[in-house]
Amino acid sequence: FFSSTDWSLAPRPMRAAIRRLATLAFSSFRPCPLPSVLSSAQETGSSSALSVQMTSEMHSKLGKFASKHGDALFGFIESAHIESAREGDEGGPPATFGSFLDAGTGSHSLKWIASLIRREELLSTQEEEGRMITLQSYTAITADDQMRRRVLDEAIDLGIDDRGEVIIGNWVDEDLLEGKKYDTILADYLVGAIDGFSPYFQDQIFERITSHLTPGGRLYVVGLQPIPDSVDGDGDVFCKITKVRDACILLAGHRCYREFPLDWIERHLVKSGLTVVEKRKYPIKYTYSTMQRQINVARSKLKLFPTRALADSMGRVLDDLEKEAEEAASKQPNGRLTLGFDYVVVAERSNI
């Protein structure tokens, strides 16, 4: 039918249609239009109701999420939710996130959502023990049109485009998701990204998205503790990298992400009427390649600098930082620098 190159260049609606045709022998036909906002399927069936069969490529992308030793942050969220669902009901059905809102979606969180929808299939094809938990339906929000297109492609490729919707929208818009409620909401590095799209709205975001949380529902917040200006030891090179990277972003006329600390998150969750149930910290280990990626983000902005002389000068600074990062990483026994942490906060809305 298509070479791999032809397939990657095919429009999204065509790719979705071809996937549907390929599975007609296994499931009854139903129309599935694909406008800019994906239409949401309301049925609650298990993975057997999916119209696209699991492929080896899908499994390679999603398998780690189903493993107990896979993604640490999403793994904790799954375990916390399963534990909550089992309270007083040990022999009940598998845990579910129910109706699920990804309040600031991206490729990584979309893959995790797909792994929940296809969890039964994933667990049936892997030897390693994993967690059985799923969800009913999903809504994924992004304010970035380029990200929306990427997530739409991902949803089609993972065969979950008929189980949810991907919407471009901004939380400052009071009409966004008007009247809709969700059992579970994920804010995956959302607070840190807000400054790039809705500056100074961070103090209102939890109250805004909590209005869509059902009584007794849960909000899971994933974030990054801000990198300090400087630290003692080899880790200081990453502090330098983040400062220079952000300087390059600003000199290019763009806005930086602005991370908020764990205690700020907890305070504002409580102010929005939620109860903080649990929290976890996950130390971050930086390899030379991860530091190099941040340097390359800075390099990508040089062409947008106001003068060539300034860009050339900053380019030399980045070259020196790259050498310093390589040297610092080489001193570590495992080639990794430990600095700062990611966090997950579990918050709950009362049943009243």
CORLINGI-V38000 format. One record per residue. N is the residue number from 0. SS is DSSP state (H for helix, E for strand, L for the rest). BURIAL is 1 if it has 9 or more other C-alpha atoms within 8 Angstrom, else 0. Layout:
((N & SS & BURIAL) (N & SS & BURIAL))
This chain:
((0 & L & 0) (1 & L & 0) (2 & L & 0) (3 & H & 0) (4 & H & 0) (5 & H & 0) (6 & H & 1) (7 & H & 0) (8 & H & 0) (9 & L & 0) (10 & L & 0) (11 & H & 1) (12 & H & 0) (13 & H & 0) (14 & H & 1) (15 & H & 1) (16 & H & 0) (17 & H & 0) (18 & H & 1) (19 & H & 1) (20 & H & 0) (21 & H & 0) (22 & L & 1) (23 & L & 1) (24 & L & 0) (25 & L & 0) (26 & L & 0) (27 & L & 0) (28 & L & 0) (29 & L & 0) (30 & L & 0) (31 & L & 0) (32 & L & 0) (33 & E & 1) (34 & L & 0) (35 & L & 0) (36 & L & 1) (37 & E & 1) (38 & L & 1) (39 & L & 1) (40 & L & 0) (41 & L & 0) (42 & L & 0) (43 & L & 0) (44 & L & 0) (45 & L & 1) (46 & H & 1) (47 & H & 0) (48 & H & 0) (49 & L & 1) (50 & L & 0) (51 & L & 1) (52 & L & 0) (53 & L & 0) (54 & L & 0) (55 & H & 0) (56 & H & 0) (57 & H & 1) (58 & H & 1) (59 & H & 0) (60 & H & 0) (61 & H & 1) (62 & H & 1) (63 & H & 1) (64 & H & 1) (65 & H & 1) (66 & E & 1) (67 & L & 1) (68 & L & 0) (69 & L & 1) (70 & L & 1) (71 & H & 0) (72 & H & 1) (73 & H & 1) (74 & H & 1) (75 & H & 0) (76 & H & 1) (77 & H & 1) (78 & H & 1) (79 & H & 0) (80 & H & 1) (81 & H & 1) (82 & H & 0) (83 & H & 0) (84 & H & 0) (85 & H & 1) (86 & L & 0) (87 & L & 0) (88 & L & 0) (89 & L & 0) (90 & L & 0) (91 & L & 0) (92 & L & 0) (93 & L & 0) (94 & E & 1) (95 & E & 1) (96 & L & 1) (97 & L & 1) (98 & E & 1) (99 & E & 1) (100 & E & 1) (101 & E & 1) (102 & L & 1) (103 & L & 1) (104 & L & 1) (105 & L & 1) (106 & H & 1) (107 & H & 0) (108 & H & 1) (109 & H & 1) (110 & H & 1) (111 & H & 1) (112 & H & 1) (113 & H & 1) (114 & H & 1) (115 & H & 1) (116 & H & 1) (117 & L & 1) (118 & H & 1) (119 & H & 1) (120 & H & 1) (121 & H & 1) (122 & H & 1) (123 & H & 0) (124 & L & 0) (125 & L & 0) (126 & L & 0) (127 & L & 0) (128 & L & 0) (129 & E & 0) (130 & L & 1) (131 & L & 1) (132 & E & 1) (133 & E & 1) (134 & L & 1) (135 & L & 1) (136 & E & 1) (137 & E & 1) (138 & E & 1) (139 & E & 1) (140 & E & 1) (141 & E & 1) (142 & L & 1) (143 & L & 0) (144 & H & 0) (145 & H & 0) (146 & H & 1) (147 & H & 1) (148 & H & 0) (149 & H & 1) (150 & H & 1) (151 & H & 1) (152 & H & 1) (153 & H & 1) (154 & H & 1) (155 & H & 1) (156 & H & 0) (157 & L & 1) (158 & L & 1) (159 & L & 1) (160 & L & 1) (161 & L & 1) (162 & L & 1) (163 & E & 1) (164 & E & 1) (165 & E & 1) (166 & E & 1) (167 & E & 1) (168 & L & 1) (169 & L & 1) (170 & L & 1) (171 & L & 0) (172 & L & 0) (173 & L & 0) (174 & L & 0) (175 & L & 0) (176 & L & 0) (177 & L & 0) (178 & L & 0) (179 & L & 0) (180 & L & 0) (181 & E & 1) (182 & E & 1) (183 & E & 1) (184 & E & 1) (185 & E & 1) (186 & E & 1) (187 & E & 1) (188 & L & 1) (189 & H & 1) (190 & H & 1) (191 & H & 1) (192 & H & 1) (193 & H & 1) (194 & H & 1) (195 & H & 1) (196 & L & 0) (197 & L & 1) (198 & L & 0) (199 & L & 0) (200 & L & 1) (201 & H & 1) (202 & H & 0) (203 & H & 0) (204 & H & 1) (205 & H & 1) (206 & H & 1) (207 & H & 1) (208 & H & 1) (209 & H & 1) (210 & L & 0) (211 & L & 1) (212 & E & 1) (213 & E & 1) (214 & E & 0) (215 & E & 1) (216 & E & 1) (217 & E & 1) (218 & E & 1) (219 & E & 1) (220 & E & 1) (221 & E & 1) (222 & E & 1) (223 & E & 1) (224 & L & 1) (225 & L & 1) (226 & L & 0) (227 & L & 0) (228 & L & 0) (229 & L & 0) (230 & L & 0) (231 & L & 0) (232 & L & 0) (233 & L & 0) (234 & L & 1) (235 & H & 1) (236 & H & 1) (237 & H & 1) (238 & H & 1) (239 & H & 1) (240 & H & 1) (241 & H & 1) (242 & H & 1) (243 & H & 1) (244 & H & 1) (245 & H & 1) (246 & H & 0) (247 & H & 1) (248 & H & 1) (249 & H & 1) (250 & H & 1) (251 & L & 1) (252 & L & 0) (253 & L & 0) (254 & L & 0) (255 & L & 1) (256 & L & 1) (257 & L & 1) (258 & L & 1) (259 & L & 1) (260 & L & 1) (261 & H & 1) (262 & H & 0) (263 & H & 0) (264 & H & 1) (265 & H & 1) (266 & H & 0) (267 & H & 1) (268 & H & 1) (269 & H & 1) (270 & H & 0) (271 & L & 1) (272 & L & 0) (273 & L & 1) (274 & E & 1) (275 & E & 1) (276 & E & 0) (277 & E & 0) (278 & E & 1) (279 & E & 0) (280 & E & 0) (281 & E & 0) (282 & E & 1) (283 & E & 1) (284 & E & 0) (285 & E & 1) (286 & L & 1) (287 & H & 1) (288 & H & 0) (289 & H & 0) (290 & H & 1) (291 & H & 1) (292 & H & 0) (293 & H & 1) (294 & H & 1) (295 & H & 0) (296 & H & 1) (297 & H & 1) (298 & H & 1) (299 & L & 0) (300 & L & 1) (301 & H & 1) (302 & H & 0) (303 & H & 0) (304 & L & 1) (305 & L & 0) (306 & L & 0) (307 & H & 0) (308 & H & 0) (309 & H & 1) (310 & H & 1) (311 & H & 0) (312 & H & 0) (313 & H & 1) (314 & H & 1) (315 & H & 0) (316 & H & 0) (317 & H & 1) (318 & H & 0) (319 & H & 0) (320 & H & 1) (321 & H & 1) (322 & H & 0) (323 & H & 1) (324 & H & 1) (325 & H & 1) (326 & H & 0) (327 & H & 1) (328 & H & 1) (329 & H & 0) (330 & L & 0) (331 & L & 1) (332 & L & 0) (333 & L & 0) (334 & L & 1) (335 & L & 1) (336 & E & 1) (337 & E & 1) (338 & E & 1) (339 & E & 1) (340 & E & 1) (341 & E & 1) (342 & E & 1) (343 & E & 1) (344 & E & 1) (345 & E & 1) (346 & E & 1) (347 & E & 1) (348 & L & 1) (349 & L & 1) (350 & L & 0) (351 & L & 0))
